[in-house]
Amino acid sequence: MRVSVALAFVLIISACTDDGTTPPSTVATTTTLPTPTSTLPPVVECPGEGEFEEGSGIADIEATGSDSSIVGQISWETSDRCETFHFDFETSEGAPATTVPNVTVDHLNSFQVVRVGIDVDASVITDQLVETEFVDRLYVVRSLEGGIFVDLHLSEPAAVRATTESSPARLSIDLRPGFVPFEGESSIDDQVVLVAPTDESDVESTAELAGYSRTPDGSVLVVVTQSPTTVTETDATTAENEETWGEFRLELSLPVGEVSVFLGQRSTDDGSLDGISVDLTVR
């Protein structure tokens, strides 16, 4: 009797299969993983020729018999995440120059500033608020070694390319999205700019302050404190700063630990300090 029931069950299953009904099967499932994303910006193709670089040694242009003596107009144009800053040059008489002077272009160590060193004597521009996608502002600075440099303070990382034209003389600085993030940002006041060291950075016990100012007496008051004690109070002499900003550099010996460094002026009215401060960790 048990055998008969088993045979009948097999026959029922066979009959269902024979009439075209598909027996149940295992269903496979597929899990779709999210597409990985990259933090690197896409490479933007900007018009013109030449490679874009980041870091030191972006450009070193040597001029022969240049008649450029003055940085004239600085202008800029933007399109499709490309920006171009044009530097026009003048002769000592104020006429358009025909060939560009010696030029160097580098990122500073923080990668937040592009420095354009220019072998000229003067500039018709002192500073300029820019506020494009890549550049917040620019400063024209007289170097301690002579000549002038222009600092482009970046709003976001940028790769850089430099090209020149003759008759009339023009230097063009092209910017496109960069890959190297900032390691700090400059501290900025109406009369003092500190480009290094940047706020909340680690420094050695012997550290150099580097920046520029437009203080009336041609010097910057520097006060180092390690709460609650004043460690150092001294002055940093600047390059001539009547028509441009004047560069300063000052080497300091700092105590190990947390210190605060003030740069600016002391008020002649009440003795209060007016300027900028950065906090540093000294190793």
C-alpha angles and dihedrals in degrees: 000000000000090000091053093053091050092050091049091052091052091049091052092053092047091051092054090051095047094056093062101264111142113231118233116279137192113271116220118214126205124207114211111214119210115261110258113250127214127220091209116101118242116260109259118208110222123193117261137044133285138065125283116230140188125206131020123343097036091146138354109182118185117200126205117209095347117182093200114122104150136047102231126181120356112201136165143202132194136204137155095352091310121114128189125195115199122206114196120195135212135199122245087267092055097253121131109278120231102213132034121246126239108300136188125187125195144150114243116236093268089056087222095100129057108203120204111194113203127187098222136114105231148006135215089212126066103181139331137204105228110169098184121145093273106024126054098181143332134226129202108214134186108227124229087233093052129264126066136274130197119213119206107201106210127220093199136005114292138183114222139216129180127204133170139211132195134217093050102028114235135165116201123198113197121199130193132164112302135209103217114085122221117269091203141329133250120260109235135196133163091264106018134051120185112195097173137067097024123218117283093011129138117247139177120255088259106055135168122222112211128185144094140259147188097212112153097239096048095246138090123224111228120195122181118195133182101192120294097000129076105228101181137005117183144131131253114212116223132209115257107301108176096106100019137015114285122229121233133186125184129179115215134189106220132191118244114264135036116343137171121218121200123196124185137059140313115238114248089211104056105355094248120148120251118189141054135316132203129192117223137184111220116207 
